[in-house]
Amino acid sequence: MFQSAGYLKRKARQGDGQNRFKYIQSLVNQFQAADAASKTVQILAHLANFAYDPINYDFLWELNVHELFLDILAEYDVQDNRLIEFSAVGICNFSSDLRVQQYVLDAENDAITLLVGSLKSRQASKQSETPPDKDSEVNTITAVLSGLLLLISPQTKEVIVTDELRSVLEELREKWDEDVRVQNLCELFIQDYFQ
């Protein structure tokens, strides 16, 4: 993850760059054509994992996978926990790419609102009568918070660090008091940016 751009380009050229692009493209096509929920979750999990490796950033960008992740956050309801989880993880993983950072921070794309909204829906699902998949919920929360922390800079702070986010963080900290990861991320966010 902490390699130079030159090293990554050399490694991509030496390896299976074209095959990698075709494979990621086939995953995107399969996701768009899939009708079984479990199949779409598996495909989305693969795409989120590919978003972790900077070698894949150009391929993912060209295939608009960042938009796919955000579309899922916008279109799917709280019941689709695994899809929301892997979309959040994908955005978090892909947020190291400067193009994705700019895309997410562009107000026209409403990405920050979608990410904070996914945190709000985790609060609501914690209170619902149907118990949520706790691991999926925690993974979603930690991915969104990690992604937001990664995106904060002096230039972007006012877009991300809002009163709405503070309120969501305080509620998450209260409602997910039994999970150390959620507690620590909420506490870190609040201490670093709200005090």
C-alpha atoms as one frame of an Amber mdcrd trajectory, in Angstrom:
protein
   0.000   0.000   0.000   2.905   2.337   0.645   4.728   1.846  -2.653   5.836
   4.523  -5.096   3.742   5.203  -8.194   6.656   4.060 -10.373   6.910   0.734
  -8.550   3.170   0.138  -8.941   3.288   0.887 -12.684   6.259  -1.448 -13.188
   4.559  -4.194 -11.215   1.313  -3.767 -13.181   3.203  -3.925 -16.510   5.119
  -7.037 -15.472   2.036  -8.812 -14.272  -1.389  -9.451 -15.597  -2.631  -5.885
 -16.052  -4.876  -6.652 -19.010  -6.195  -9.849 -17.453  -6.819  -8.008 -14.204
  -8.810  -5.312 -16.023 -10.886  -7.936 -17.848 -11.549  -9.803 -14.620 -12.694
  -6.669 -12.791 -14.798  -5.723 -15.814 -16.409  -9.170 -15.757 -17.206  -8.712
 -12.052 -18.904  -5.381 -12.770 -20.890  -6.950 -15.622 -21.874  -9.916 -13.449
 -22.994  -7.610 -10.666 -25.164  -5.597 -13.022 -26.698  -8.741 -14.546 -27.104
 -10.742 -11.311 -30.526 -11.376  -9.886 -29.688 -13.485  -6.841 -28.986 -11.411
  -3.753 -26.286 -13.745  -2.424 -24.466 -13.632  -5.757 -24.451  -9.839  -5.841
 -23.075  -9.723  -2.300 -20.223 -12.050  -3.237 -19.388 -10.047  -6.385 -19.502
  -6.764  -4.467 -17.194  -8.249  -1.815 -14.696  -9.102  -4.566 -14.868  -5.563
  -5.961 -14.361  -4.089  -2.483 -11.289  -6.299  -2.044  -9.873  -5.181  -5.394
 -10.309  -1.576  -4.223  -7.733  -2.225  -1.499  -4.818  -2.591  -3.942  -3.511
   0.589  -5.640  -2.548  -1.470  -8.694  -6.262  -1.786  -9.397  -7.171   1.892
  -8.975  -6.941   2.807 -12.667  -9.033  -0.211 -13.664 -11.648   0.447 -11.006
 -11.794   4.139 -11.896 -12.193   3.404 -15.598 -15.033   1.004 -14.813 -16.724
   3.552 -12.474 -16.712   1.154  -9.539 -16.665   4.120  -7.132 -20.036   5.165
  -8.577 -21.330   1.600  -8.197 -20.415   1.617  -4.504 -22.132   4.974  -3.951
 -25.193   3.957  -6.008 -25.682   1.002  -3.691 -25.505   3.249  -0.644 -28.120
   5.489  -2.281 -30.475   2.797  -3.574 -30.573  -0.020  -1.068 -32.476   0.070
   2.174 -31.410  -0.916   5.661 -32.387  -4.560   5.056 -29.536  -5.011   2.584
 -26.855  -4.968   5.283 -24.194  -6.943   3.407 -24.500  -4.837   0.238 -24.200
  -1.656   2.283 -21.277  -3.154   4.206 -19.258  -4.021   1.103 -20.091  -0.713
  -0.574 -18.813   1.148   2.493 -15.712  -1.051   2.635 -15.126  -0.490  -1.086
 -15.344   3.291  -0.746 -13.046   3.211   2.284 -10.503   1.038   0.442 -10.683
   3.119  -2.729 -10.486   6.479  -0.925  -6.693   6.404  -1.042  -6.962   7.241
  -4.747  -6.955  11.031  -5.224  -9.565  10.878  -8.007 -11.952   9.031  -5.703
 -11.262  11.483  -2.899 -12.183  14.371  -5.183 -15.269  12.525  -6.421 -16.456
  11.727  -2.887 -15.842  15.288  -1.705 -17.618  16.875  -4.676 -20.929  18.112
  -3.226 -22.781  17.289  -6.465 -22.177  13.582  -5.870 -23.704  13.684  -2.378
 -21.241  11.005  -1.246 -20.570  12.442   2.219 -24.324  12.612   2.821 -24.655
   8.974   1.728 -21.827   7.861   3.998 -23.204   9.708   7.022 -26.658   8.376
   6.097 -25.337   4.826   6.195 -24.140   5.525   9.742 -27.605   6.797  10.660
 -29.195   3.662   9.253 -26.836   1.552  11.419 -28.261   3.390  14.426 -31.807
   2.638  13.276 -31.094  -1.026  12.613 -29.643  -1.389  16.110 -33.068  -0.325
  17.437 -35.168  -2.419  15.039 -37.219  -5.451  16.066 -35.291  -7.667  13.667
 -31.798  -8.070  15.074 -29.157  -6.960  12.573 -26.116  -8.995  11.605 -23.798
  -7.494  14.204 -20.561  -8.195  12.305 -21.929  -6.607   9.147 -23.159  -3.593
  11.074 -19.836  -3.084  12.850 -17.892  -3.553   9.600 -20.067  -0.913   7.931
 -19.604   1.570  10.771 -15.844   1.053  10.993 -15.432   1.269   7.200 -17.409
   4.521   6.945 -15.638   6.125   9.898 -12.222   5.014   8.618 -13.041   6.336
   5.159 -14.185   9.677   6.534 -11.055   9.953   8.686  -8.941   9.225   5.609
 -10.698  11.983   3.672 -10.259  14.731   6.279  -7.663  17.362   5.508  -7.500
  21.080   6.316  -9.209  21.759   2.966 -11.997  19.189   3.446 -12.638  19.446
   7.167 -15.617  21.786   6.881 -17.349  19.435   4.430 -16.971  16.343   6.639
 -16.821  17.583  10.228 -20.389  18.778  10.733 -22.822  19.026  13.619 -24.823
  16.231  12.001 -21.789  13.932  12.046 -21.071  14.792  15.665 -24.629  13.895
  16.616 -24.384  10.598  14.733 -21.053   9.788  16.384 -22.426  10.445  19.863
 -25.450   8.255  19.198 -23.305   5.468  17.752 -21.010   5.641  20.767 -24.031
   5.276  23.042 -25.877   2.567  21.093 -22.833   0.444  20.242 -21.257   0.678
  23.687 -20.411  -3.051  23.727 -18.183  -2.857  20.641 -14.665  -1.578  21.291
 -13.935  -0.822  17.611 -16.970   1.430  17.247 -16.275   3.046  20.611 -12.640
   3.771  19.754 -13.355   5.199  16.297 -16.166   7.409  17.597 -14.001   8.596
  20.474 -11.062   9.289  18.158 -13.256  11.255  15.779 -14.878  13.284  18.564
 -11.591  14.032  20.358  -9.682  14.961  17.220 -12.323  17.009  15.450 -15.013
  18.118  17.889 -13.138  19.200  21.015
